[in-house]
Amino acid sequence: MKRAVFRFLRMYFGFSRRESRGFFLVFPVLVTLYFVPGILAKIFQHAEKNRYASYVAEAQAIADRLEQDSEAIAVIGEFATREAVNTSFSQDTSKTTKRQFTKPPAPALNVVAFHQADSILLQAVSGVGPVISSRIIKYRDRLGGFYDAGQLLEVYGVTEELAVKIYEMFPFTPLVREKLAMNELTARELARHPYIGNSEAKVIYAYRNQHGPFSRPEDLLNIKIFTEEWVNRLIPYMAF
């Protein structure tokens, strides 16, 4: 049979003896290579089917377990809800009362009148620093006290807005603590008062020495340089 095949190859394809022998050796390999891909495909397909079946079975097992867990969770949730309702009902119907907690009120500060405030206390007002507070106290002391709330505006650096803040924290009450002994003070002592300048103090002192003691504020109007407005502003600080 081998010879017949060689003869067929030489006659049909024109192969030589050597080529026929080579083809005879290669032909089984070619046939094998031709059928191997199909065989391997069937093997892999079978393996994939088995793997897929295993995956489906595992997924089904997981789904069954999740379903069981969901049912268990639902039962637990229903039990917890029932217990919560029972507990709430028992607490509502019980005679014991809960303790009520309330926020304690913020403590209030002492109310200090303006004439009692010092330079330190005044700094509690927003916008009032050491310089402004010191000016206010010094001016108030030099005057002998304020008889009018507007006198605070006479202090350098104090605006109407700042005065409102000060009086909101330190309510204003008219109070003149010290008065001028018009028939006893010297010209230098009179000039220390903010409302009396050096020139005015000299005139008052000279007039008193020449015409005698003053008996009332209106006597100052006899001095021609003084106006009624000037005397009225000084009246709360005069003592005779």
Secondary structure as UniProt FT lines:
FT   HELIX           2..12
FT   HELIX           17..93
FT   HELIX           114..116
FT   HELIX           119..122
FT   TURN            123..124
FT   TURN            126..127
FT   HELIX           130..143
FT   HELIX           149..154
FT   TURN            156..157
FT   HELIX           160..169
FT   STRAND          180..181
FT   TURN            182..184
FT   HELIX           187..190
FT   TURN            191..192
FT   TURN            194..195
FT   HELIX           198..211
FT   HELIX           217..222
FT   TURN            224..225
FT   HELIX           228..234
FT   HELIX           235..237
FT   STRAND          238..239
//
